[in-house]
Amino acid sequence: MARGSLQMAWINKGENAEEHYHLMYGLDGENMTMKARTIRGRKVLTTLLKSDLKVADGNVAGVISDLEAKGTASVEDLDIDVADLRRLDLV
């Protein structure tokens, strides 16, 4: 398992286009471990957070709220299997 934080940024916020996000997973205690992955569409982002990364529904709602308000969001203290991070192209 790889403990870390997921950072998200809404890249095309304010444009009249499908949402375009960058996701980066940083491993705790390591420098330069973040790798950006592009996600297109809020539904895809929500599914990835809930189904693939097992983020709790309340935290997903908070992420969407932060993205709407600030254009960025993060989820701290995640513990995700390294194989899942590789499959999701986050490491």
C-alpha positions in Angstrom: 0.0 0.0 0.0 1.1 3.5 -0.7 0.0 6.2 1.7 -0.3 9.7 0.1 -2.4 12.6 -1.0 -4.4 13.1 -4.2 -4.3 16.6 -5.6 -6.7 17.8 -8.3 -7.0 20.8 -10.5 -9.8 21.9 -12.9 -7.8 22.9 -15.9 -10.5 24.5 -18.1 -12.6 26.0 -15.4 -14.8 28.8 -16.8 -14.7 27.5 -20.4 -17.8 26.2 -22.1 -16.4 22.7 -22.6 -16.4 19.3 -20.9 -14.5 19.5 -17.6 -10.8 18.7 -17.9 -9.0 17.8 -14.7 -5.4 16.9 -13.7 -4.9 14.4 -10.9 -1.7 13.9 -9.1 -0.9 11.3 -6.4 2.0 12.2 -4.1 3.5 9.5 -1.8 4.0 10.6 1.8 7.6 11.3 2.8 8.9 11.3 -0.8 9.9 14.2 -3.0 9.0 14.4 -6.7 6.6 11.5 -6.7 3.7 13.3 -8.3 2.6 12.2 -11.8 -0.2 14.1 -13.5 -3.0 12.2 -15.1 -5.7 13.9 -17.2 -9.4 13.1 -16.6 -12.1 14.4 -18.9 -15.7 14.8 -17.5 -17.1 15.1 -14.0 -18.7 11.7 -14.2 -15.4 10.0 -15.0 -13.7 11.9 -12.1 -16.5 10.9 -9.7 -16.4 7.3 -10.7 -12.6 7.2 -10.4 -12.7 8.7 -6.9 -15.5 6.4 -5.7 -14.9 3.1 -7.4 -11.2 3.0 -8.2 -9.7 5.0 -5.3 -12.4 4.2 -2.7 -12.8 7.8 -1.5 -15.8 8.1 0.8 -19.0 9.7 -0.7 -18.7 12.7 1.7 -15.1 13.3 0.7 -16.1 13.1 -3.0 -18.8 15.7 -2.5 -16.2 17.9 -0.7 -13.8 17.5 -3.7 -16.5 18.5 -6.2 -17.4 21.5 -4.0 -13.8 22.6 -3.7 -13.3 22.2 -7.5 -16.4 24.3 -8.1 -15.3 27.1 -5.7 -11.6 27.2 -6.0 -10.6 25.1 -9.0 -8.4 22.8 -6.9 -9.0 20.1 -4.3 -7.1 17.5 -2.4 -7.7 14.3 -0.4 -5.1 13.6 2.3 -4.1 10.3 4.0 -5.2 7.9 1.3 -3.7 4.4 1.4 -3.9 2.9 -2.1 -2.4 -0.3 -3.4 0.6 0.4 -5.6 -0.8 -1.9 -8.3 -4.0 0.2 -8.4 -1.9 3.4 -8.7 0.0 1.9 -11.6 -3.3 0.7 -13.3 -4.7 4.2 -12.9 -1.5 5.8 -14.3 -0.9 7.8 -11.1 2.7 6.6 -10.3 
